Amino acid sequence: SVSCQTTIMSSRLCSLLLLVQVLVWSNSALPVDTQSELDKIRATLEEMKAQKTGTSLVVREQLEATERQLKDIRDVPKVAFAVSLGGNGLQKSTSGNKKLVYKDVLTNIGQAYNVETGVFTAPVRGVYYVRFTANAPTNYPMSAVLYKNNYSIQLIAHEQTSGEGSDTASNGATLLLERGDTLSMQLWHQTQIWDNSNHHSTFSGFLLFPL
C-alpha cells in the first residue's frame, strides 16, 4: 500500500502514488481519457526521477514501484466487441445446427472477434461479460445458442412457435475464459433467427478484468 508521510515524500509524489494505487485496485481496461492522464503521470514521474539526486532511498523505491504499477495498468488489453447479423435477413436451420456469422461490426476493439468466422477468441485469461439478442417471426421456433470452444453450451435463447408476429429474446452472463478460448453462436436444428440493418439480433462482450 502507499504511505503518504510528508516527512518521507513530497505531496506531489504522494498524490501520484495514490492515484496509481486506485487504478491498480480497479484492475480493469481504461478509457481513453484515463489513458491520457496516465501518460501525464508517466511524464511527471520521469521528470521527478531525473531530479531525484539527493532524495531518500525510500522515495526512489516508491518511484520505481509506481513505474512498475503503471506498466502493469498499460499492459491490460482493451477488449470489447458488438456485432449484428444485420442484412443477413432470415436464417434457418433444417438439417443440423448452423453456425451464425455476425457480419455487421458495431465495435471490435482489440480485434478479438473474427468477422469472417463469427468467432470471438479471448486474448487473455480473465472474466468477460457476454450478451446476445435474437429476433425472429413466430411461425417457426427461434434459437440462439452460445458455444464455448465449439462444443460446450454456455447460454441459450429459445422460443417455440406462437402464431403470428415476432419474438425477441436475450441472454447474458459473466464467463471465466482462458487465453485462446473461443465463443461462437449457433442455431439449433429446425430453428430460425432474423435481422436487418436495425440490428435486432446481436452478439457482444467485453473484458471485465484479467486474471
PyMOL CGO cylinders between C-alpha atoms (Angstrom):
from pymol import cmd
from pymol.cgo import CYLINDER

trace = [
    CYLINDER, 0.00, 0.00, 0.00, 1.00, 3.63, -0.44, 0.3, 1, 1, 1, 1, 1, 1,
    CYLINDER, 1.00, 3.63, -0.44, 2.32, 5.56, 2.58, 0.3, 1, 1, 1, 1, 1, 1,
    CYLINDER, 2.32, 5.56, 2.58, 1.95, 9.34, 2.32, 0.3, 1, 1, 1, 1, 1, 1,
    CYLINDER, 1.95, 9.34, 2.32, 4.01, 10.68, 5.20, 0.3, 1, 1, 1, 1, 1, 1,
    CYLINDER, 4.01, 10.68, 5.20, 5.11, 14.23, 4.48, 0.3, 1, 1, 1, 1, 1, 1,
    CYLINDER, 5.11, 14.23, 4.48, 8.46, 13.55, 6.13, 0.3, 1, 1, 1, 1, 1, 1,
    CYLINDER, 8.46, 13.55, 6.13, 9.19, 10.87, 3.52, 0.3, 1, 1, 1, 1, 1, 1,
    CYLINDER, 9.19, 10.87, 3.52, 7.96, 12.26, 0.21, 0.3, 1, 1, 1, 1, 1, 1,
    CYLINDER, 7.96, 12.26, 0.21, 6.54, 15.38, -1.35, 0.3, 1, 1, 1, 1, 1, 1,
    CYLINDER, 6.54, 15.38, -1.35, 2.79, 15.91, -1.56, 0.3, 1, 1, 1, 1, 1, 1,
    CYLINDER, 2.79, 15.91, -1.56, 3.14, 15.88, -5.34, 0.3, 1, 1, 1, 1, 1, 1,
    CYLINDER, 3.14, 15.88, -5.34, 4.56, 12.35, -5.34, 0.3, 1, 1, 1, 1, 1, 1,
    CYLINDER, 4.56, 12.35, -5.34, 2.07, 11.25, -2.73, 0.3, 1, 1, 1, 1, 1, 1,
    CYLINDER, 2.07, 11.25, -2.73, -0.86, 12.31, -4.90, 0.3, 1, 1, 1, 1, 1, 1,
    CYLINDER, -0.86, 12.31, -4.90, 0.56, 10.45, -7.89, 0.3, 1, 1, 1, 1, 1, 1,
    CYLINDER, 0.56, 10.45, -7.89, 1.10, 7.28, -5.90, 0.3, 1, 1, 1, 1, 1, 1,
    CYLINDER, 1.10, 7.28, -5.90, -2.43, 7.33, -4.50, 0.3, 1, 1, 1, 1, 1, 1,
    CYLINDER, -2.43, 7.33, -4.50, -3.93, 7.77, -7.98, 0.3, 1, 1, 1, 1, 1, 1,
    CYLINDER, -3.93, 7.77, -7.98, -1.89, 4.92, -9.40, 0.3, 1, 1, 1, 1, 1, 1,
    CYLINDER, -1.89, 4.92, -9.40, -2.84, 2.66, -6.48, 0.3, 1, 1, 1, 1, 1, 1,
    CYLINDER, -2.84, 2.66, -6.48, -6.56, 3.31, -7.10, 0.3, 1, 1, 1, 1, 1, 1,
    CYLINDER, -6.56, 3.31, -7.10, -6.08, 2.39, -10.78, 0.3, 1, 1, 1, 1, 1, 1,
    CYLINDER, -6.08, 2.39, -10.78, -4.27, -0.79, -9.84, 0.3, 1, 1, 1, 1, 1, 1,
    CYLINDER, -4.27, -0.79, -9.84, -7.04, -1.80, -7.42, 0.3, 1, 1, 1, 1, 1, 1,
    CYLINDER, -7.04, -1.80, -7.42, -9.64, -1.28, -10.17, 0.3, 1, 1, 1, 1, 1, 1,
    CYLINDER, -9.64, -1.28, -10.17, -7.66, -3.70, -12.39, 0.3, 1, 1, 1, 1, 1, 1,
    CYLINDER, -7.66, -3.70, -12.39, -9.77, -3.06, -15.49, 0.3, 1, 1, 1, 1, 1, 1,
    CYLINDER, -9.77, -3.06, -15.49, -9.34, -1.76, -19.01, 0.3, 1, 1, 1, 1, 1, 1,
    CYLINDER, -9.34, -1.76, -19.01, -9.06, 2.02, -19.08, 0.3, 1, 1, 1, 1, 1, 1,
    CYLINDER, -9.06, 2.02, -19.08, -11.00, 4.55, -21.17, 0.3, 1, 1, 1, 1, 1, 1,
    CYLINDER, -11.00, 4.55, -21.17, -9.14, 6.87, -23.50, 0.3, 1, 1, 1, 1, 1, 1,
    CYLINDER, -9.14, 6.87, -23.50, -9.29, 9.89, -21.15, 0.3, 1, 1, 1, 1, 1, 1,
    CYLINDER, -9.29, 9.89, -21.15, -7.78, 7.85, -18.30, 0.3, 1, 1, 1, 1, 1, 1,
    CYLINDER, -7.78, 7.85, -18.30, -5.00, 6.68, -20.61, 0.3, 1, 1, 1, 1, 1, 1,
    CYLINDER, -5.00, 6.68, -20.61, -4.24, 10.32, -21.31, 0.3, 1, 1, 1, 1, 1, 1,
    CYLINDER, -4.24, 10.32, -21.31, -4.00, 11.01, -17.58, 0.3, 1, 1, 1, 1, 1, 1,
    CYLINDER, -4.00, 11.01, -17.58, -1.66, 8.04, -17.19, 0.3, 1, 1, 1, 1, 1, 1,
    CYLINDER, -1.66, 8.04, -17.19, 0.59, 9.46, -19.90, 0.3, 1, 1, 1, 1, 1, 1,
    CYLINDER, 0.59, 9.46, -19.90, 0.77, 12.73, -17.96, 0.3, 1, 1, 1, 1, 1, 1,
    CYLINDER, 0.77, 12.73, -17.96, 1.56, 10.85, -14.75, 0.3, 1, 1, 1, 1, 1, 1,
    CYLINDER, 1.56, 10.85, -14.75, 4.31, 8.92, -16.50, 0.3, 1, 1, 1, 1, 1, 1,
    CYLINDER, 4.31, 8.92, -16.50, 5.83, 12.14, -17.81, 0.3, 1, 1, 1, 1, 1, 1,
    CYLINDER, 5.83, 12.14, -17.81, 5.74, 13.65, -14.32, 0.3, 1, 1, 1, 1, 1, 1,
    CYLINDER, 5.74, 13.65, -14.32, 7.40, 10.57, -12.85, 0.3, 1, 1, 1, 1, 1, 1,
    CYLINDER, 7.40, 10.57, -12.85, 10.14, 10.74, -15.46, 0.3, 1, 1, 1, 1, 1, 1,
    CYLINDER, 10.14, 10.74, -15.46, 10.70, 14.39, -14.56, 0.3, 1, 1, 1, 1, 1, 1,
    CYLINDER, 10.70, 14.39, -14.56, 10.86, 13.60, -10.84, 0.3, 1, 1, 1, 1, 1, 1,
    CYLINDER, 10.86, 13.60, -10.84, 13.13, 10.63, -11.49, 0.3, 1, 1, 1, 1, 1, 1,
    CYLINDER, 13.13, 10.63, -11.49, 15.53, 12.89, -13.38, 0.3, 1, 1, 1, 1, 1, 1,
    CYLINDER, 15.53, 12.89, -13.38, 15.58, 15.27, -10.42, 0.3, 1, 1, 1, 1, 1, 1,
    CYLINDER, 15.58, 15.27, -10.42, 15.90, 12.64, -7.71, 0.3, 1, 1, 1, 1, 1, 1,
    CYLINDER, 15.90, 12.64, -7.71, 19.56, 13.33, -6.88, 0.3, 1, 1, 1, 1, 1, 1,
    CYLINDER, 19.56, 13.33, -6.88, 19.80, 13.69, -3.14, 0.3, 1, 1, 1, 1, 1, 1,
    CYLINDER, 19.80, 13.69, -3.14, 16.35, 12.24, -2.46, 0.3, 1, 1, 1, 1, 1, 1,
    CYLINDER, 16.35, 12.24, -2.46, 15.99, 9.44, 0.04, 0.3, 1, 1, 1, 1, 1, 1,
    CYLINDER, 15.99, 9.44, 0.04, 16.18, 5.74, -0.85, 0.3, 1, 1, 1, 1, 1, 1,
    CYLINDER, 16.18, 5.74, -0.85, 12.54, 5.34, 0.19, 0.3, 1, 1, 1, 1, 1, 1,
    CYLINDER, 12.54, 5.34, 0.19, 11.40, 7.94, -2.34, 0.3, 1, 1, 1, 1, 1, 1,
    CYLINDER, 11.40, 7.94, -2.34, 13.44, 6.33, -5.13, 0.3, 1, 1, 1, 1, 1, 1,
    CYLINDER, 13.44, 6.33, -5.13, 11.98, 2.92, -4.33, 0.3, 1, 1, 1, 1, 1, 1,
    CYLINDER, 11.98, 2.92, -4.33, 8.45, 4.37, -4.35, 0.3, 1, 1, 1, 1, 1, 1,
    CYLINDER, 8.45, 4.37, -4.35, 9.11, 5.96, -7.76, 0.3, 1, 1, 1, 1, 1, 1,
    CYLINDER, 9.11, 5.96, -7.76, 10.34, 2.68, -9.21, 0.3, 1, 1, 1, 1, 1, 1,
    CYLINDER, 10.34, 2.68, -9.21, 7.40, 0.73, -7.74, 0.3, 1, 1, 1, 1, 1, 1,
    CYLINDER, 7.40, 0.73, -7.74, 4.96, 3.27, -9.20, 0.3, 1, 1, 1, 1, 1, 1,
    CYLINDER, 4.96, 3.27, -9.20, 6.55, 2.94, -12.64, 0.3, 1, 1, 1, 1, 1, 1,
    CYLINDER, 6.55, 2.94, -12.64, 6.08, -0.84, -12.47, 0.3, 1, 1, 1, 1, 1, 1,
    CYLINDER, 6.08, -0.84, -12.47, 2.43, -0.43, -11.47, 0.3, 1, 1, 1, 1, 1, 1,
    CYLINDER, 2.43, -0.43, -11.47, 1.84, 1.99, -14.34, 0.3, 1, 1, 1, 1, 1, 1,
    CYLINDER, 1.84, 1.99, -14.34, 3.34, -0.52, -16.77, 0.3, 1, 1, 1, 1, 1, 1,
    CYLINDER, 3.34, -0.52, -16.77, 1.00, -3.24, -15.45, 0.3, 1, 1, 1, 1, 1, 1,
    CYLINDER, 1.00, -3.24, -15.45, -2.01, -0.97, -15.98, 0.3, 1, 1, 1, 1, 1, 1,
    CYLINDER, -2.01, -0.97, -15.98, -0.98, -0.01, -19.50, 0.3, 1, 1, 1, 1, 1, 1,
    CYLINDER, -0.98, -0.01, -19.50, -0.41, -3.67, -20.43, 0.3, 1, 1, 1, 1, 1, 1,
    CYLINDER, -0.41, -3.67, -20.43, -4.03, -4.66, -19.69, 0.3, 1, 1, 1, 1, 1, 1,
    CYLINDER, -4.03, -4.66, -19.69, -5.58, -5.43, -23.12, 0.3, 1, 1, 1, 1, 1, 1,
    CYLINDER, -5.58, -5.43, -23.12, -8.59, -3.45, -24.27, 0.3, 1, 1, 1, 1, 1, 1,
    CYLINDER, -8.59, -3.45, -24.27, -11.25, -5.90, -25.49, 0.3, 1, 1, 1, 1, 1, 1,
    CYLINDER, -11.25, -5.90, -25.49, -14.84, -5.06, -26.48, 0.3, 1, 1, 1, 1, 1, 1,
    CYLINDER, -14.84, -5.06, -26.48, -16.98, -6.13, -29.41, 0.3, 1, 1, 1, 1, 1, 1,
    CYLINDER, -16.98, -6.13, -29.41, -20.58, -5.78, -30.59, 0.3, 1, 1, 1, 1, 1, 1,
    CYLINDER, -20.58, -5.78, -30.59, -21.78, -7.32, -33.84, 0.3, 1, 1, 1, 1, 1, 1,
    CYLINDER, -21.78, -7.32, -33.84, -25.07, -7.92, -35.62, 0.3, 1, 1, 1, 1, 1, 1,
    CYLINDER, -25.07, -7.92, -35.62, -26.47, -10.34, -38.18, 0.3, 1, 1, 1, 1, 1, 1,
    CYLINDER, -26.47, -10.34, -38.18, -27.67, -7.19, -39.91, 0.3, 1, 1, 1, 1, 1, 1,
    CYLINDER, -27.67, -7.19, -39.91, -28.56, -7.54, -43.56, 0.3, 1, 1, 1, 1, 1, 1,
    CYLINDER, -28.56, -7.54, -43.56, -28.23, -11.33, -43.46, 0.3, 1, 1, 1, 1, 1, 1,
    CYLINDER, -28.23, -11.33, -43.46, -32.02, -11.40, -43.04, 0.3, 1, 1, 1, 1, 1, 1,
    CYLINDER, -32.02, -11.40, -43.04, -33.73, -14.67, -42.15, 0.3, 1, 1, 1, 1, 1, 1,
    CYLINDER, -33.73, -14.67, -42.15, -31.52, -17.65, -41.36, 0.3, 1, 1, 1, 1, 1, 1,
    CYLINDER, -31.52, -17.65, -41.36, -33.00, -21.09, -40.82, 0.3, 1, 1, 1, 1, 1, 1,
    CYLINDER, -33.00, -21.09, -40.82, -31.53, -24.50, -39.97, 0.3, 1, 1, 1, 1, 1, 1,
    CYLINDER, -31.53, -24.50, -39.97, -33.26, -27.56, -41.41, 0.3, 1, 1, 1, 1, 1, 1,
    CYLINDER, -33.26, -27.56, -41.41, -30.51, -30.20, -41.28, 0.3, 1, 1, 1, 1, 1, 1,
    CYLINDER, -30.51, -30.20, -41.28, -28.48, -29.93, -38.09, 0.3, 1, 1, 1, 1, 1, 1,
    CYLINDER, -28.48, -29.93, -38.09, -27.04, -26.94, -36.22, 0.3, 1, 1, 1, 1, 1, 1,
    CYLINDER, -27.04, -26.94, -36.22, -25.89, -23.87, -38.16, 0.3, 1, 1, 1, 1, 1, 1,
    CYLINDER, -25.89, -23.87, -38.16, -23.09, -21.51, -37.16, 0.3, 1, 1, 1, 1, 1, 1,
    CYLINDER, -23.09, -21.51, -37.16, -24.05, -17.84, -37.11, 0.3, 1, 1, 1, 1, 1, 1,
    CYLINDER, -24.05, -17.84, -37.11, -21.62, -15.31, -38.56, 0.3, 1, 1, 1, 1, 1, 1,
    CYLINDER, -21.62, -15.31, -38.56, -22.33, -11.74, -37.50, 0.3, 1, 1, 1, 1, 1, 1,
    CYLINDER, -22.33, -11.74, -37.50, -21.13, -9.57, -40.37, 0.3, 1, 1, 1, 1, 1, 1,
    CYLINDER, -21.13, -9.57, -40.37, -22.18, -6.09, -39.22, 0.3, 1, 1, 1, 1, 1, 1,
    CYLINDER, -22.18, -6.09, -39.22, -19.49, -4.88, -36.82, 0.3, 1, 1, 1, 1, 1, 1,
    CYLINDER, -19.49, -4.88, -36.82, -20.50, -2.12, -34.44, 0.3, 1, 1, 1, 1, 1, 1,
    CYLINDER, -20.50, -2.12, -34.44, -17.42, -2.34, -32.21, 0.3, 1, 1, 1, 1, 1, 1,
    CYLINDER, -17.42, -2.34, -32.21, -14.33, -4.55, -32.32, 0.3, 1, 1, 1, 1, 1, 1,
    CYLINDER, -14.33, -4.55, -32.32, -11.73, -3.03, -30.01, 0.3, 1, 1, 1, 1, 1, 1,
    CYLINDER, -11.73, -3.03, -30.01, -8.76, -5.37, -29.79, 0.3, 1, 1, 1, 1, 1, 1,
    CYLINDER, -8.76, -5.37, -29.79, -9.84, -7.28, -32.94, 0.3, 1, 1, 1, 1, 1, 1,
    CYLINDER, -9.84, -7.28, -32.94, -10.66, -10.39, -30.89, 0.3, 1, 1, 1, 1, 1, 1,
    CYLINDER, -10.66, -10.39, -30.89, -13.83, -11.04, -32.94, 0.3, 1, 1, 1, 1, 1, 1,
    CYLINDER, -13.83, -11.04, -32.94, -13.27, -12.55, -36.40, 0.3, 1, 1, 1, 1, 1, 1,
    CYLINDER, -13.27, -12.55, -36.40, -15.88, -11.20, -38.80, 0.3, 1, 1, 1, 1, 1, 1,
    CYLINDER, -15.88, -11.20, -38.80, -15.14, -13.95, -41.34, 0.3, 1, 1, 1, 1, 1, 1,
    CYLINDER, -15.14, -13.95, -41.34, -15.72, -16.89, -38.97, 0.3, 1, 1, 1, 1, 1, 1,
    CYLINDER, -15.72, -16.89, -38.97, -18.06, -15.38, -36.38, 0.3, 1, 1, 1, 1, 1, 1,
    CYLINDER, -18.06, -15.38, -36.38, -15.71, -16.48, -33.59, 0.3, 1, 1, 1, 1, 1, 1,
    CYLINDER, -15.71, -16.48, -33.59, -14.53, -14.45, -30.60, 0.3, 1, 1, 1, 1, 1, 1,
    CYLINDER, -14.53, -14.45, -30.60, -11.15, -15.57, -29.21, 0.3, 1, 1, 1, 1, 1, 1,
    CYLINDER, -11.15, -15.57, -29.21, -10.14, -14.50, -25.69, 0.3, 1, 1, 1, 1, 1, 1,
    CYLINDER, -10.14, -14.50, -25.69, -6.73, -12.79, -25.95, 0.3, 1, 1, 1, 1, 1, 1,
    CYLINDER, -6.73, -12.79, -25.95, -6.02, -13.14, -22.22, 0.3, 1, 1, 1, 1, 1, 1,
    CYLINDER, -6.02, -13.14, -22.22, -7.23, -15.19, -19.25, 0.3, 1, 1, 1, 1, 1, 1,
    CYLINDER, -7.23, -15.19, -19.25, -9.90, -13.19, -17.48, 0.3, 1, 1, 1, 1, 1, 1,
    CYLINDER, -9.90, -13.19, -17.48, -13.54, -12.56, -16.67, 0.3, 1, 1, 1, 1, 1, 1,
    CYLINDER, -13.54, -12.56, -16.67, -15.65, -11.43, -19.61, 0.3, 1, 1, 1, 1, 1, 1,
    CYLINDER, -15.65, -11.43, -19.61, -19.24, -10.23, -19.87, 0.3, 1, 1, 1, 1, 1, 1,
    CYLINDER, -19.24, -10.23, -19.87, -21.05, -11.70, -22.89, 0.3, 1, 1, 1, 1, 1, 1,
    CYLINDER, -21.05, -11.70, -22.89, -24.55, -10.96, -24.16, 0.3, 1, 1, 1, 1, 1, 1,
    CYLINDER, -24.55, -10.96, -24.16, -26.67, -11.74, -27.21, 0.3, 1, 1, 1, 1, 1, 1,
    CYLINDER, -26.67, -11.74, -27.21, -30.16, -10.95, -28.51, 0.3, 1, 1, 1, 1, 1, 1,
    CYLINDER, -30.16, -10.95, -28.51, -32.35, -12.77, -31.01, 0.3, 1, 1, 1, 1, 1, 1,
    CYLINDER, -32.35, -12.77, -31.01, -35.39, -11.85, -33.07, 0.3, 1, 1, 1, 1, 1, 1,
    CYLINDER, -35.39, -11.85, -33.07, -37.49, -13.98, -35.44, 0.3, 1, 1, 1, 1, 1, 1,
    CYLINDER, -37.49, -13.98, -35.44, -41.03, -14.44, -36.79, 0.3, 1, 1, 1, 1, 1, 1,
    CYLINDER, -41.03, -14.44, -36.79, -43.17, -16.63, -34.52, 0.3, 1, 1, 1, 1, 1, 1,
    CYLINDER, -43.17, -16.63, -34.52, -44.23, -19.03, -37.30, 0.3, 1, 1, 1, 1, 1, 1,
    CYLINDER, -44.23, -19.03, -37.30, -41.19, -21.24, -36.61, 0.3, 1, 1, 1, 1, 1, 1,
    CYLINDER, -41.19, -21.24, -36.61, -39.09, -21.95, -33.46, 0.3, 1, 1, 1, 1, 1, 1,
    CYLINDER, -39.09, -21.95, -33.46, -36.37, -19.39, -32.74, 0.3, 1, 1, 1, 1, 1, 1,
    CYLINDER, -36.37, -19.39, -32.74, -32.99, -20.02, -31.14, 0.3, 1, 1, 1, 1, 1, 1,
    CYLINDER, -32.99, -20.02, -31.14, -29.58, -18.52, -30.45, 0.3, 1, 1, 1, 1, 1, 1,
    CYLINDER, -29.58, -18.52, -30.45, -27.04, -20.67, -28.59, 0.3, 1, 1, 1, 1, 1, 1,
    CYLINDER, -27.04, -20.67, -28.59, -23.64, -19.58, -27.27, 0.3, 1, 1, 1, 1, 1, 1,
    CYLINDER, -23.64, -19.58, -27.27, -20.92, -22.23, -27.56, 0.3, 1, 1, 1, 1, 1, 1,
    CYLINDER, -20.92, -22.23, -27.56, -17.50, -22.23, -25.91, 0.3, 1, 1, 1, 1, 1, 1,
    CYLINDER, -17.50, -22.23, -25.91, -14.72, -23.91, -27.90, 0.3, 1, 1, 1, 1, 1, 1,
    CYLINDER, -14.72, -23.91, -27.90, -17.35, -25.21, -30.38, 0.3, 1, 1, 1, 1, 1, 1,
    CYLINDER, -17.35, -25.21, -30.38, -18.76, -27.89, -28.09, 0.3, 1, 1, 1, 1, 1, 1,
    CYLINDER, -18.76, -27.89, -28.09, -19.67, -26.59, -24.62, 0.3, 1, 1, 1, 1, 1, 1,
    CYLINDER, -19.67, -26.59, -24.62, -23.05, -24.82, -24.44, 0.3, 1, 1, 1, 1, 1, 1,
    CYLINDER, -23.05, -24.82, -24.44, -22.89, -21.71, -22.28, 0.3, 1, 1, 1, 1, 1, 1,
    CYLINDER, -22.89, -21.71, -22.28, -26.13, -19.77, -22.82, 0.3, 1, 1, 1, 1, 1, 1,
    CYLINDER, -26.13, -19.77, -22.82, -29.38, -20.35, -24.71, 0.3, 1, 1, 1, 1, 1, 1,
    CYLINDER, -29.38, -20.35, -24.71, -32.26, -18.24, -26.01, 0.3, 1, 1, 1, 1, 1, 1,
    CYLINDER, -32.26, -18.24, -26.01, -35.16, -20.28, -27.38, 0.3, 1, 1, 1, 1, 1, 1,
    CYLINDER, -35.16, -20.28, -27.38, -38.80, -19.61, -28.27, 0.3, 1, 1, 1, 1, 1, 1,
    CYLINDER, -38.80, -19.61, -28.27, -41.41, -22.03, -29.61, 0.3, 1, 1, 1, 1, 1, 1,
    CYLINDER, -41.41, -22.03, -29.61, -43.84, -21.26, -32.42, 0.3, 1, 1, 1, 1, 1, 1,
    CYLINDER, -43.84, -21.26, -32.42, -46.58, -18.97, -31.13, 0.3, 1, 1, 1, 1, 1, 1,
    CYLINDER, -46.58, -18.97, -31.13, -48.66, -17.77, -34.08, 0.3, 1, 1, 1, 1, 1, 1,
    CYLINDER, -48.66, -17.77, -34.08, -48.42, -14.51, -36.00, 0.3, 1, 1, 1, 1, 1, 1,
    CYLINDER, -48.42, -14.51, -36.00, -45.94, -11.79, -35.05, 0.3, 1, 1, 1, 1, 1, 1,
    CYLINDER, -45.94, -11.79, -35.05, -42.33, -11.86, -33.91, 0.3, 1, 1, 1, 1, 1, 1,
    CYLINDER, -42.33, -11.86, -33.91, -40.42, -12.73, -30.75, 0.3, 1, 1, 1, 1, 1, 1,
    CYLINDER, -40.42, -12.73, -30.75, -37.32, -11.23, -29.16, 0.3, 1, 1, 1, 1, 1, 1,
    CYLINDER, -37.32, -11.23, -29.16, -35.13, -13.00, -26.61, 0.3, 1, 1, 1, 1, 1, 1,
    CYLINDER, -35.13, -13.00, -26.61, -31.81, -12.28, -24.92, 0.3, 1, 1, 1, 1, 1, 1,
    CYLINDER, -31.81, -12.28, -24.92, -29.31, -13.83, -22.55, 0.3, 1, 1, 1, 1, 1, 1,
    CYLINDER, -29.31, -13.83, -22.55, -26.01, -12.88, -20.96, 0.3, 1, 1, 1, 1, 1, 1,
    CYLINDER, -26.01, -12.88, -20.96, -23.53, -13.74, -18.21, 0.3, 1, 1, 1, 1, 1, 1,
    CYLINDER, -23.53, -13.74, -18.21, -20.02, -13.22, -16.89, 0.3, 1, 1, 1, 1, 1, 1,
    CYLINDER, -20.02, -13.22, -16.89, -17.70, -16.02, -18.02, 0.3, 1, 1, 1, 1, 1, 1,
    CYLINDER, -17.70, -16.02, -18.02, -14.21, -17.04, -16.96, 0.3, 1, 1, 1, 1, 1, 1,
    CYLINDER, -14.21, -17.04, -16.96, -12.22, -17.64, -20.15, 0.3, 1, 1, 1, 1, 1, 1,
    CYLINDER, -12.22, -17.64, -20.15, -8.72, -18.96, -20.59, 0.3, 1, 1, 1, 1, 1, 1,
    CYLINDER, -8.72, -18.96, -20.59, -6.46, -17.38, -23.18, 0.3, 1, 1, 1, 1, 1, 1,
    CYLINDER, -6.46, -17.38, -23.18, -7.38, -18.89, -26.55, 0.3, 1, 1, 1, 1, 1, 1,
    CYLINDER, -7.38, -18.89, -26.55, -10.90, -19.95, -25.54, 0.3, 1, 1, 1, 1, 1, 1,
    CYLINDER, -10.90, -19.95, -25.54, -13.43, -19.26, -28.27, 0.3, 1, 1, 1, 1, 1, 1,
    CYLINDER, -13.43, -19.26, -28.27, -17.07, -18.19, -28.22, 0.3, 1, 1, 1, 1, 1, 1,
    CYLINDER, -17.07, -18.19, -28.22, -19.45, -18.56, -31.14, 0.3, 1, 1, 1, 1, 1, 1,
    CYLINDER, -19.45, -18.56, -31.14, -23.19, -18.55, -31.79, 0.3, 1, 1, 1, 1, 1, 1,
    CYLINDER, -23.19, -18.55, -31.79, -25.25, -21.28, -33.45, 0.3, 1, 1, 1, 1, 1, 1,
    CYLINDER, -25.25, -21.28, -33.45, -28.80, -22.07, -34.49, 0.3, 1, 1, 1, 1, 1, 1,
    CYLINDER, -28.80, -22.07, -34.49, -30.19, -25.32, -33.24, 0.3, 1, 1, 1, 1, 1, 1,
    CYLINDER, -30.19, -25.32, -33.24, -31.70, -27.82, -35.66, 0.3, 1, 1, 1, 1, 1, 1,
    CYLINDER, -31.70, -27.82, -35.66, -35.06, -26.68, -37.10, 0.3, 1, 1, 1, 1, 1, 1,
    CYLINDER, -35.06, -26.68, -37.10, -34.98, -23.14, -35.70, 0.3, 1, 1, 1, 1, 1, 1,
    CYLINDER, -34.98, -23.14, -35.70, -34.53, -19.70, -37.19, 0.3, 1, 1, 1, 1, 1, 1,
    CYLINDER, -34.53, -19.70, -37.19, -33.31, -16.17, -36.46, 0.3, 1, 1, 1, 1, 1, 1,
    CYLINDER, -33.31, -16.17, -36.46, -33.82, -12.88, -38.27, 0.3, 1, 1, 1, 1, 1, 1,
    CYLINDER, -33.82, -12.88, -38.27, -32.20, -9.45, -38.51, 0.3, 1, 1, 1, 1, 1, 1,
    CYLINDER, -32.20, -9.45, -38.51, -31.91, -6.37, -40.67, 0.3, 1, 1, 1, 1, 1, 1,
    CYLINDER, -31.91, -6.37, -40.67, -29.98, -3.08, -40.65, 0.3, 1, 1, 1, 1, 1, 1,
    CYLINDER, -29.98, -3.08, -40.65, -31.68, -2.11, -37.35, 0.3, 1, 1, 1, 1, 1, 1,
    CYLINDER, -31.68, -2.11, -37.35, -29.63, -4.75, -35.51, 0.3, 1, 1, 1, 1, 1, 1,
    CYLINDER, -29.63, -4.75, -35.51, -32.25, -6.84, -33.73, 0.3, 1, 1, 1, 1, 1, 1,
    CYLINDER, -32.25, -6.84, -33.73, -30.04, -9.94, -33.37, 0.3, 1, 1, 1, 1, 1, 1,
    CYLINDER, -30.04, -9.94, -33.37, -26.68, -9.12, -31.82, 0.3, 1, 1, 1, 1, 1, 1,
    CYLINDER, -26.68, -9.12, -31.82, -23.65, -10.70, -30.14, 0.3, 1, 1, 1, 1, 1, 1,
    CYLINDER, -23.65, -10.70, -30.14, -21.40, -8.66, -27.84, 0.3, 1, 1, 1, 1, 1, 1,
    CYLINDER, -21.40, -8.66, -27.84, -18.94, -8.83, -24.99, 0.3, 1, 1, 1, 1, 1, 1,
    CYLINDER, -18.94, -8.83, -24.99, -16.03, -7.17, -23.22, 0.3, 1, 1, 1, 1, 1, 1,
    CYLINDER, -16.03, -7.17, -23.22, -13.22, -7.93, -20.80, 0.3, 1, 1, 1, 1, 1, 1,
    CYLINDER, -13.22, -7.93, -20.80, -14.12, -7.01, -17.22, 0.3, 1, 1, 1, 1, 1, 1,
    CYLINDER, -14.12, -7.01, -17.22, -10.67, -7.76, -15.79, 0.3, 1, 1, 1, 1, 1, 1,
    CYLINDER, -10.67, -7.76, -15.79, -7.73, -10.11, -16.48, 0.3, 1, 1, 1, 1, 1, 1,
    CYLINDER, -7.73, -10.11, -16.48, -6.63, -12.84, -14.07, 0.3, 1, 1, 1, 1, 1, 1,
]
cmd.load_cgo(trace, "trace")
